[in-house]
Amino acid sequence: MEYKDGLPVLNFEELVSYIMEESQYPKTDIERILDLETEYMEKIGII
């Protein structure tokens, strides 16, 4: 497998299956908090 910047270089099908595998795992509390924080900042127009 080819790597660039420490990450595997994937074709479209490999990328889709990689994302599907990763999304099977529930988000951690920290990830959920960061998502909510980002959503809030977008709503109030900071980012």
mmCIF file as Biopython writes it, N, C-alpha, C and O atoms, coordinates in Angstrom:
data_model
#
loop_
_atom_site.group_PDB
_atom_site.id
_atom_site.type_symbol
_atom_site.label_atom_id
_atom_site.label_alt_id
_atom_site.label_comp_id
_atom_site.label_asym_id
_atom_site.label_entity_id
_atom_site.label_seq_id
_atom_site.pdbx_PDB_ins_code
_atom_site.Cartn_x
_atom_site.Cartn_y
_atom_site.Cartn_z
_atom_site.occupancy
_atom_site.B_iso_or_equiv
_atom_site.auth_seq_id
_atom_site.auth_asym_id
_atom_site.pdbx_PDB_model_num
ATOM 1   N N  . MET A ? 1  ? 0.847   -1.192 0.000  1.0 0.0 1  A 1 
ATOM 2   C CA . MET A ? 1  ? 0.000   0.000  0.000  1.0 0.0 1  A 1 
ATOM 3   C C  . MET A ? 1  ? 0.883   1.243  0.000  1.0 0.0 1  A 1 
ATOM 4   O O  . MET A ? 1  ? 1.899   1.305  0.692  1.0 0.0 1  A 1 
ATOM 5   N N  . GLU A ? 2  ? 0.480   2.210  -0.777 1.0 0.0 2  A 1 
ATOM 6   C CA . GLU A ? 2  ? 1.239   3.461  -0.897 1.0 0.0 2  A 1 
ATOM 7   C C  . GLU A ? 2  ? 0.813   4.425  0.217  1.0 0.0 2  A 1 
ATOM 8   O O  . GLU A ? 2  ? -0.366  4.535  0.553  1.0 0.0 2  A 1 
ATOM 9   N N  . TYR A ? 3  ? 1.814   5.121  0.778  1.0 0.0 3  A 1 
ATOM 10  C CA . TYR A ? 3  ? 1.522   6.071  1.855  1.0 0.0 3  A 1 
ATOM 11  C C  . TYR A ? 3  ? 1.989   7.466  1.481  1.0 0.0 3  A 1 
ATOM 12  O O  . TYR A ? 3  ? 2.991   7.631  0.786  1.0 0.0 3  A 1 
ATOM 13  N N  . LYS A ? 4  ? 1.253   8.469  1.949  1.0 0.0 4  A 1 
ATOM 14  C CA . LYS A ? 4  ? 1.658   9.861  1.775  1.0 0.0 4  A 1 
ATOM 15  C C  . LYS A ? 4  ? 1.336   10.585 3.075  1.0 0.0 4  A 1 
ATOM 16  O O  . LYS A ? 4  ? 0.213   10.496 3.572  1.0 0.0 4  A 1 
ATOM 17  N N  . ASP A ? 5  ? 2.301   11.294 3.626  1.0 0.0 5  A 1 
ATOM 18  C CA . ASP A ? 5  ? 2.132   11.999 4.904  1.0 0.0 5  A 1 
ATOM 19  C C  . ASP A ? 5  ? 1.637   11.065 6.004  1.0 0.0 5  A 1 
ATOM 20  O O  . ASP A ? 5  ? 0.845   11.468 6.856  1.0 0.0 5  A 1 
ATOM 21  N N  . GLY A ? 6  ? 2.105   9.813  5.984  1.0 0.0 6  A 1 
ATOM 22  C CA . GLY A ? 6  ? 1.748   8.859  7.027  1.0 0.0 6  A 1 
ATOM 23  C C  . GLY A ? 6  ? 0.370   8.243  6.891  1.0 0.0 6  A 1 
ATOM 24  O O  . GLY A ? 6  ? -0.040  7.449  7.738  1.0 0.0 6  A 1 
ATOM 25  N N  . LEU A ? 7  ? -0.358  8.599  5.831  1.0 0.0 7  A 1 
ATOM 26  C CA . LEU A ? 7  ? -1.693  8.050  5.614  1.0 0.0 7  A 1 
ATOM 27  C C  . LEU A ? 7  ? -1.716  7.236  4.328  1.0 0.0 7  A 1 
ATOM 28  O O  . LEU A ? 7  ? -1.033  7.580  3.362  1.0 0.0 7  A 1 
ATOM 29  N N  . PRO A ? 8  ? -2.499  6.155  4.309  1.0 0.0 8  A 1 
ATOM 30  C CA . PRO A ? 8  ? -2.560  5.360  3.084  1.0 0.0 8  A 1 
ATOM 31  C C  . PRO A ? 8  ? -3.232  6.135  1.954  1.0 0.0 8  A 1 
ATOM 32  O O  . PRO A ? 8  ? -4.205  6.856  2.175  1.0 0.0 8  A 1 
ATOM 33  N N  . VAL A ? 9  ? -2.704  5.980  0.748  1.0 0.0 9  A 1 
ATOM 34  C CA . VAL A ? 9  ? -3.318  6.588  -0.438 1.0 0.0 9  A 1 
ATOM 35  C C  . VAL A ? 9  ? -4.350  5.582  -0.954 1.0 0.0 9  A 1 
ATOM 36  O O  . VAL A ? 9  ? -4.001  4.464  -1.332 1.0 0.0 9  A 1 
ATOM 37  N N  . LEU A ? 10 ? -5.615  5.986  -0.965 1.0 0.0 10 A 1 
ATOM 38  C CA . LEU A ? 10 ? -6.697  5.076  -1.318 1.0 0.0 10 A 1 
ATOM 39  C C  . LEU A ? 10 ? -7.410  5.540  -2.581 1.0 0.0 10 A 1 
ATOM 40  O O  . LEU A ? 10 ? -7.538  6.737  -2.837 1.0 0.0 10 A 1 
ATOM 41  N N  . ASN A ? 11 ? -7.877  4.557  -3.373 1.0 0.0 11 A 1 
ATOM 42  C CA . ASN A ? 11 ? -8.744  4.938  -4.485 1.0 0.0 11 A 1 
ATOM 43  C C  . ASN A ? 11 ? -10.150 5.168  -3.932 1.0 0.0 11 A 1 
ATOM 44  O O  . ASN A ? 11 ? -10.377 4.962  -2.740 1.0 0.0 11 A 1 
ATOM 45  N N  . PHE A ? 12 ? -11.080 5.582  -4.756 1.0 0.0 12 A 1 
ATOM 46  C CA . PHE A ? 12 ? -12.408 5.967  -4.272 1.0 0.0 12 A 1 
ATOM 47  C C  . PHE A ? 12 ? -13.105 4.838  -3.510 1.0 0.0 12 A 1 
ATOM 48  O O  . PHE A ? 12 ? -13.655 5.068  -2.433 1.0 0.0 12 A 1 
ATOM 49  N N  . GLU A ? 13 ? -13.085 3.623  -4.060 1.0 0.0 13 A 1 
ATOM 50  C CA . GLU A ? 13 ? -13.770 2.498  -3.414 1.0 0.0 13 A 1 
ATOM 51  C C  . GLU A ? 13 ? -13.138 2.171  -2.070 1.0 0.0 13 A 1 
ATOM 52  O O  . GLU A ? 13 ? -13.843 1.895  -1.100 1.0 0.0 13 A 1 
ATOM 53  N N  . GLU A ? 14 ? -11.795 2.201  -2.011 1.0 0.0 14 A 1 
ATOM 54  C CA . GLU A ? 14 ? -11.103 1.940  -0.751 1.0 0.0 14 A 1 
ATOM 55  C C  . GLU A ? 14 ? -11.440 3.016  0.274  1.0 0.0 14 A 1 
ATOM 56  O O  . GLU A ? 14 ? -11.636 2.726  1.454  1.0 0.0 14 A 1 
ATOM 57  N N  . LEU A ? 15 ? -11.505 4.264  -0.192 1.0 0.0 15 A 1 
ATOM 58  C CA . LEU A ? 15 ? -11.823 5.380  0.692  1.0 0.0 15 A 1 
ATOM 59  C C  . LEU A ? 15 ? -13.223 5.217  1.277  1.0 0.0 15 A 1 
ATOM 60  O O  . LEU A ? 15 ? -13.418 5.402  2.478  1.0 0.0 15 A 1 
ATOM 61  N N  . VAL A ? 16 ? -14.193 4.873  0.439  1.0 0.0 16 A 1 
ATOM 62  C CA . VAL A ? 16 ? -15.568 4.684  0.908  1.0 0.0 16 A 1 
ATOM 63  C C  . VAL A ? 16 ? -15.625 3.562  1.939  1.0 0.0 16 A 1 
ATOM 64  O O  . VAL A ? 16 ? -16.272 3.718  2.974  1.0 0.0 16 A 1 
ATOM 65  N N  . SER A ? 17 ? -14.965 2.441  1.683  1.0 0.0 17 A 1 
ATOM 66  C CA . SER A ? 17 ? -15.019 1.336  2.643  1.0 0.0 17 A 1 
ATOM 67  C C  . SER A ? 17 ? -14.291 1.700  3.940  1.0 0.0 17 A 1 
ATOM 68  O O  . SER A ? 17 ? -14.708 1.289  5.023  1.0 0.0 17 A 1 
ATOM 69  N N  . TYR A ? 18 ? -13.201 2.472  3.830  1.0 0.0 18 A 1 
ATOM 70  C CA . TYR A ? 18 ? -12.475 2.932  5.021  1.0 0.0 18 A 1 
ATOM 71  C C  . TYR A ? 18 ? -13.387 3.808  5.882  1.0 0.0 18 A 1 
ATOM 72  O O  . TYR A ? 18 ? -13.447 3.641  7.100  1.0 0.0 18 A 1 
ATOM 73  N N  . ILE A ? 19 ? -14.098 4.746  5.238  1.0 0.0 19 A 1 
ATOM 74  C CA . ILE A ? 19 ? -15.013 5.638  5.965  1.0 0.0 19 A 1 
ATOM 75  C C  . ILE A ? 19 ? -16.142 4.823  6.604  1.0 0.0 19 A 1 
ATOM 76  O O  . ILE A ? 19 ? -16.518 5.082  7.747  1.0 0.0 19 A 1 
ATOM 77  N N  . MET A ? 20 ? -16.680 3.852  5.885  1.0 0.0 20 A 1 
ATOM 78  C CA . MET A ? 20 ? -17.757 3.019  6.423  1.0 0.0 20 A 1 
ATOM 79  C C  . MET A ? 20 ? -17.274 2.261  7.655  1.0 0.0 20 A 1 
ATOM 80  O O  . MET A ? 20 ? -17.998 2.170  8.647  1.0 0.0 20 A 1 
ATOM 81  N N  . GLU A ? 21 ? -16.056 1.716  7.602  1.0 0.0 21 A 1 
ATOM 82  C CA . GLU A ? 21 ? -15.497 0.995  8.747  1.0 0.0 21 A 1 
ATOM 83  C C  . GLU A ? 21 ? -15.328 1.930  9.936  1.0 0.0 21 A 1 
ATOM 84  O O  . GLU A ? 21 ? -15.707 1.595  11.058 1.0 0.0 21 A 1 
ATOM 85  N N  . GLU A ? 22 ? -14.760 3.094  9.687  1.0 0.0 22 A 1 
ATOM 86  C CA . GLU A ? 22 ? -14.503 4.052  10.760 1.0 0.0 22 A 1 
ATOM 87  C C  . GLU A ? 22 ? -15.803 4.529  11.399 1.0 0.0 22 A 1 
ATOM 88  O O  . GLU A ? 22 ? -15.857 4.741  12.611 1.0 0.0 22 A 1 
ATOM 89  N N  . SER A ? 23 ? -16.853 4.700  10.589 1.0 0.0 23 A 1 
ATOM 90  C CA . SER A ? 23 ? -18.098 5.261  11.106 1.0 0.0 23 A 1 
ATOM 91  C C  . SER A ? 23 ? -18.899 4.245  11.910 1.0 0.0 23 A 1 
ATOM 92  O O  . SER A ? 23 ? -19.909 4.603  12.515 1.0 0.0 23 A 1 
ATOM 93  N N  . GLN A ? 24 ? -18.470 2.986  11.929 1.0 0.0 24 A 1 
ATOM 94  C CA . GLN A ? 24 ? -19.165 1.983  12.734 1.0 0.0 24 A 1 
ATOM 95  C C  . GLN A ? 24 ? -18.905 2.201  14.220 1.0 0.0 24 A 1 
ATOM 96  O O  . GLN A ? 24 ? -19.692 1.768  15.061 1.0 0.0 24 A 1 
ATOM 97  N N  . TYR A ? 25 ? -17.802 2.871  14.542 1.0 0.0 25 A 1 
ATOM 98  C CA . TYR A ? 25 ? -17.446 3.075  15.933 1.0 0.0 25 A 1 
ATOM 99  C C  . TYR A ? 25 ? -18.108 4.340  16.444 1.0 0.0 25 A 1 
ATOM 100 O O  . TYR A ? 25 ? -18.074 5.375  15.777 1.0 0.0 25 A 1 
ATOM 101 N N  . PRO A ? 26 ? -18.715 4.264  17.636 1.0 0.0 26 A 1 
ATOM 102 C CA . PRO A ? 26 ? -19.362 5.461  18.175 1.0 0.0 26 A 1 
ATOM 103 C C  . PRO A ? 26 ? -18.345 6.551  18.493 1.0 0.0 26 A 1 
ATOM 104 O O  . PRO A ? 26 ? -17.193 6.265  18.823 1.0 0.0 26 A 1 
ATOM 105 N N  . LYS A ? 27 ? -18.778 7.782  18.392 1.0 0.0 27 A 1 
ATOM 106 C CA . LYS A ? 27 ? -17.897 8.904  18.705 1.0 0.0 27 A 1 
ATOM 107 C C  . LYS A ? 27 ? -17.645 8.945  20.205 1.0 0.0 27 A 1 
ATOM 108 O O  . LYS A ? 27 ? -18.489 8.542  21.006 1.0 0.0 27 A 1 
ATOM 109 N N  . THR A ? 28 ? -16.483 9.432  20.562 1.0 0.0 28 A 1 
ATOM 110 C CA . THR A ? 28 ? -16.185 9.629  21.977 1.0 0.0 28 A 1 
ATOM 111 C C  . THR A ? 28 ? -16.903 10.880 22.454 1.0 0.0 28 A 1 
ATOM 112 O O  . THR A ? 28 ? -17.361 11.688 21.645 1.0 0.0 28 A 1 
ATOM 113 N N  . ASP A ? 29 ? -17.000 11.035 23.753 1.0 0.0 29 A 1 
ATOM 114 C CA . ASP A ? 29 ? -17.628 12.236 24.319 1.0 0.0 29 A 1 
ATOM 115 C C  . ASP A ? 29 ? -16.915 13.492 23.849 1.0 0.0 29 A 1 
ATOM 116 O O  . ASP A ? 29 ? -17.562 14.495 23.548 1.0 0.0 29 A 1 
ATOM 117 N N  . ILE A ? 30 ? -15.588 13.449 23.783 1.0 0.0 30 A 1 
ATOM 118 C CA . ILE A ? 30 ? -14.814 14.626 23.372 1.0 0.0 30 A 1 
ATOM 119 C C  . ILE A ? 30 ? -15.154 15.000 21.931 1.0 0.0 30 A 1 
ATOM 120 O O  . ILE A ? 30 ? -15.347 16.176 21.623 1.0 0.0 30 A 1 
ATOM 121 N N  . GLU A ? 31 ? -15.227 14.000 21.047 1.0 0.0 31 A 1 
ATOM 122 C CA . GLU A ? 31 ? -15.579 14.274 19.647 1.0 0.0 31 A 1 
ATOM 123 C C  . GLU A ? 31 ? -16.970 14.887 19.547 1.0 0.0 31 A 1 
ATOM 124 O O  . GLU A ? 31 ? -17.197 15.800 18.753 1.0 0.0 31 A 1 
ATOM 125 N N  . ARG A ? 32 ? -17.905 14.382 20.359 1.0 0.0 32 A 1 
ATOM 126 C CA . ARG A ? 32 ? -19.271 14.900 20.350 1.0 0.0 32 A 1 
ATOM 127 C C  . ARG A ? 32 ? -19.287 16.357 20.814 1.0 0.0 32 A 1 
ATOM 128 O O  . ARG A ? 32 ? -19.970 17.196 20.227 1.0 0.0 32 A 1 
ATOM 129 N N  . ILE A ? 33 ? -18.525 16.651 21.877 1.0 0.0 33 A 1 
ATOM 130 C CA . ILE A ? 33 ? -18.440 18.022 22.398 1.0 0.0 33 A 1 
ATOM 131 C C  . ILE A ? 33 ? -17.845 18.953 21.345 1.0 0.0 33 A 1 
ATOM 132 O O  . ILE A ? 33 ? -18.352 20.055 21.137 1.0 0.0 33 A 1 
ATOM 133 N N  . LEU A ? 34 ? -16.776 18.520 20.682 1.0 0.0 34 A 1 
ATOM 134 C CA . LEU A ? 34 ? -16.150 19.348 19.642 1.0 0.0 34 A 1 
ATOM 135 C C  . LEU A ? 34 ? -17.116 19.603 18.491 1.0 0.0 34 A 1 
ATOM 136 O O  . LEU A ? 34 ? -17.156 20.709 17.953 1.0 0.0 34 A 1 
ATOM 137 N N  . ASP A ? 35 ? -17.892 18.594 18.107 1.0 0.0 35 A 1 
ATOM 138 C CA . ASP A ? 35 ? -18.891 18.770 17.049 1.0 0.0 35 A 1 
ATOM 139 C C  . ASP A ? 35 ? -19.931 19.810 17.452 1.0 0.0 35 A 1 
ATOM 140 O O  . ASP A ? 35 ? -20.294 20.674 16.653 1.0 0.0 35 A 1 
ATOM 141 N N  . LEU A ? 36 ? -20.412 19.724 18.702 1.0 0.0 36 A 1 
ATOM 142 C CA . LEU A ? 36 ? -21.413 20.677 19.189 1.0 0.0 36 A 1 
ATOM 143 C C  . LEU A ? 36 ? -20.834 22.081 19.259 1.0 0.0 36 A 1 
ATOM 144 O O  . LEU A ? 36 ? -21.506 23.058 18.927 1.0 0.0 36 A 1 
ATOM 145 N N  . GLU A ? 37 ? -19.575 22.175 19.695 1.0 0.0 37 A 1 
ATOM 146 C CA . GLU A ? 37 ? -18.909 23.474 19.789 1.0 0.0 37 A 1 
ATOM 147 C C  . GLU A ? 37 ? -18.773 24.101 18.399 1.0 0.0 37 A 1 
ATOM 148 O O  . GLU A ? 37 ? -19.040 25.290 18.222 1.0 0.0 37 A 1 
ATOM 149 N N  . THR A ? 38 ? -18.360 23.304 17.424 1.0 0.0 38 A 1 
ATOM 150 C CA . THR A ? 38 ? -18.215 23.787 16.049 1.0 0.0 38 A 1 
ATOM 151 C C  . THR A ? 38 ? -19.566 24.235 15.499 1.0 0.0 38 A 1 
ATOM 152 O O  . THR A ? 38 ? -19.670 25.290 14.872 1.0 0.0 38 A 1 
ATOM 153 N N  . GLU A ? 39 ? -20.597 23.428 15.738 1.0 0.0 39 A 1 
ATOM 154 C CA . GLU A ? 39 ? -21.948 23.760 15.269 1.0 0.0 39 A 1 
ATOM 155 C C  . GLU A ? 39 ? -22.408 25.090 15.882 1.0 0.0 39 A 1 
ATOM 156 O O  . GLU A ? 39 ? -22.986 25.926 15.188 1.0 0.0 39 A 1 
ATOM 157 N N  . TYR A ? 40 ? -22.151 25.280 17.171 1.0 0.0 40 A 1 
ATOM 158 C CA . TYR A ? 40 ? -22.534 26.519 17.861 1.0 0.0 40 A 1 
ATOM 159 C C  . TYR A ? 40 ? -21.797 27.716 17.267 1.0 0.0 40 A 1 
ATOM 160 O O  . TYR A ? 40 ? -22.405 28.753 17.001 1.0 0.0 40 A 1 
ATOM 161 N N  . MET A ? 41 ? -20.486 27.573 17.057 1.0 0.0 41 A 1 
ATOM 162 C CA . MET A ? 41 ? -19.691 28.676 16.509 1.0 0.0 41 A 1 
ATOM 163 C C  . MET A ? 41 ? -20.160 29.038 15.100 1.0 0.0 41 A 1 
ATOM 164 O O  . MET A ? 41 ? -20.172 30.212 14.732 1.0 0.0 41 A 1 
ATOM 165 N N  . GLU A ? 42 ? -20.549 28.022 14.305 1.0 0.0 42 A 1 
ATOM 166 C CA . GLU A ? 42 ? -21.073 28.295 12.967 1.0 0.0 42 A 1 
ATOM 167 C C  . GLU A ? 42 ? -22.390 29.065 13.056 1.0 0.0 42 A 1 
ATOM 168 O O  . GLU A ? 42 ? -22.632 29.979 12.267 1.0 0.0 42 A 1 
ATOM 169 N N  . LYS A ? 43 ? -23.243 28.695 14.019 1.0 0.0 43 A 1 
ATOM 170 C CA . LYS A ? 43 ? -24.542 29.359 14.169 1.0 0.0 43 A 1 
ATOM 171 C C  . LYS A ? 43 ? -24.385 30.821 14.554 1.0 0.0 43 A 1 
ATOM 172 O O  . LYS A ? 43 ? -25.118 31.675 14.055 1.0 0.0 43 A 1 
ATOM 173 N N  . ILE A ? 44 ? -23.424 31.123 15.447 1.0 0.0 44 A 1 
ATOM 174 C CA . ILE A ? 44 ? -23.280 32.515 15.890 1.0 0.0 44 A 1 
ATOM 175 C C  . ILE A ? 44 ? -22.325 33.301 15.000 1.0 0.0 44 A 1 
ATOM 176 O O  . ILE A ? 44 ? -22.115 34.496 15.206 1.0 0.0 44 A 1 
ATOM 177 N N  . GLY A ? 45 ? -21.749 32.623 14.009 1.0 0.0 45 A 1 
ATOM 178 C CA . GLY A ? 45 ? -20.979 33.318 12.985 1.0 0.0 45 A 1 
ATOM 179 C C  . GLY A ? 45 ? -19.512 33.551 13.281 1.0 0.0 45 A 1 
ATOM 180 O O  . GLY A ? 45 ? -18.881 34.394 12.643 1.0 0.0 45 A 1 
ATOM 181 N N  . ILE A ? 46 ? -18.949 32.812 14.250 1.0 0.0 46 A 1 
ATOM 182 C CA . ILE A ? 46 ? -17.516 32.963 14.533 1.0 0.0 46 A 1 
ATOM 183 C C  . ILE A ? 46 ? -16.695 32.331 13.411 1.0 0.0 46 A 1 
ATOM 184 O O  . ILE A ? 46 ? -15.671 32.869 12.990 1.0 0.0 46 A 1 
ATOM 185 N N  . ILE A ? 47 ? -17.171 31.173 12.934 1.0 0.0 47 A 1 
ATOM 186 C CA . ILE A ? 47 ? -16.436 30.480 11.862 1.0 0.0 47 A 1 
ATOM 187 C C  . ILE A ? 47 ? -17.338 30.272 10.664 1.0 0.0 47 A 1 
ATOM 188 O O  . ILE A ? 47 ? -16.908 29.706 9.659  1.0 0.0 47 A 1 
#
